[in-house]
Amino acid sequence: MASRATMFTFSKFRYFPVLKHRVAKFSVSRNILNSSAFDPGYSRDPAEVFFKENVQSLLDRLTGRDYDKVFHGRKLGQRLEPPKYELLTQAEVDQVMAEMEEKLKKKLQMPPLLKEREPINKILSFNPELQGFDDCKYVFINISQGITNRNREVVVRDPNGVLREASWEEKQKMCQIYFPTPGREIYTPKMFEEANIQDCLDQGEFEFVLDRACAQFDPDDPDYVRVTRKTYNFVDENAKFASLRSTRHFGPMVLHLVLSKRMDNLLFHLINSKDIDAAADLVRLFHEVESNTSPTEVDEFQLIENYIQGPALKKSALELAWQSFLEIDKQRREALGQQNKASN
């Protein structure tokens, strides 16, 4: 039986030399997209919160279910097929609606909100006798089946004789060559450069940017963190919340705003939109994140008032919006009462 080292060298691994111009291009890309200093300012690890059942339920309710928006046409570069019309029985209609509900759940599956991964800086060995043997790097990748790209072994021999584990960027490029992920490119697309992203955001292409980021990066990739947080903050600062409602990105954006203590603009938007159920769910999410407990208030109005009078950072704007809503709601109730009396 072959030894493990023999299997490593000849059976499981193939080498891929990285040419000089490719190394230079990679270095430029890293400088453009360097985001190691990016800090979203979260109060706690987002993964601990995101995967909690109560949080998932609240985020799902906040996202909403607008079928027209979920199934709208997308920029996929594919030819559109003409619609089909069929005569169905009620049982067949129910079956089709159940199937569409399952498709809707898949389309609204939220990408996780994670913190940046730690860089890989593990040196396996140093062989000074190999210094100067070649002026390019050699990358070795395990091409065995049944291994996820995340756990696939990739090592690099540097020209100075160091054998080390590949960095995340090197690992992703090699995995994309041998085990390509649909929709992902080997080199980071230019649209993710700072100026190009800003142009997309200025044009309101929020969902497109976020969908493209999901396809190109892992959710803990520093570039994914940079792109998504920049988009979330732009949406928040410009009150464009409706553009992401009923998309898979609304939930992660809401959790990002709550964790970074900047949810007041969204609450203001929900109150002005008279979406009190969603406003109350947002406050419930705040309590779930901050104290790991659900608020004791059952009445939604009282729940929102307590937040505005308590931990809210933009009290003045929220108080004005809330008082305006209460006045309109009071007038609506009085008009409804008069209609009921007249009908009786």
C-alpha positions, 0 to 999 in steps of 0.5 A: 500500500502506498504511503500517505506521502506518496499518495499526496505527491503522485495520486491526489495532487497536481501542481499548477505554476503561477506565472509572473504576470498572473502573480502581479495581477493578483497583487493588484487585485488584492490592493484594490479589494483589501478590506481587512481593516473593515469593521462593521461595528457589531455588538456581537458575533452575527452568526450567533444571532442569525441562526437562532430560530426566533431570529429567523422567524422574525427576519422571515416575517419582516422580509414579506412575501410579494409574489410579483416581486419575488418572481420578477424578471432578472438580468440573467442574460437568458432568453425569456420564454413566452407565458403558458396558459392552462385550464386547471381544476381547483385541486390542480390550482392548489398543487401549483400554488403549493409548488410556487410556495416552495419555489418562493421559499428557495428564492427567499432563502437568506444568505448568512450574516457572518464576520470576516474569516481569519487569514491563513498563515500556516507554514508547513516547512522551510527548505532553504536548499530550494531557494532560487530553484524557480522564480514562480510559485508552485501550487498543489491541490487535492483533486480527490472527489467527495471533499468540499472546496472549503476543506480541500487541501491546497499548499504553495511552494514559494520561490524562497523555499517556504511550503505553506498552506494557500491563502484563502484567495489562492485556494479559491482560485485553484478550486474554481479552476478544477471545481468551478462554481457556476456564476463565479469567476476566477478573478474578482470582477471589476464591478466590485471595485469601489468606484464601480460599486458606487455607480451601481448603488447610485443607479439603484441596482441593490439586488443585482449587486448583492446577488452578484456578491453571493455568486462570487464570494463566500459569506465570510469573505472580506470582500463579501463583507465589504460589498454587502455592508456598503450596500446595506448602509447605502440603502439605510442612508437613502431610505431605499428599504422598499427596494429590498423588501421581499428579497432574500437580502432584506433579512440580513440587511435588517440584522446588520442594522440592528447589530450595528445600532442603526435601525432607527431609519428603518423603524421610521420608514415602517411607521410612516408606511403604517406597517405597524406589524413589521415595526413591532417585529423590528423592535422584537428583533432588537430585544432578541439581539440585545438581551436574548429575550422576547419583550414582555409587552403584548400590545404592539403600540406599547412595544414601539412606544417603549423603544422610542422612549428608551433605547432609540437614538433618533428619538425626535424623528421617531416621536414625530412619526409616531404621533403623526401615525397615532393621529391618523389612526385615531381619525381612521377609527372615529370615521369607521365608528361613524360608518358603523353607526350609520349602517346600523 
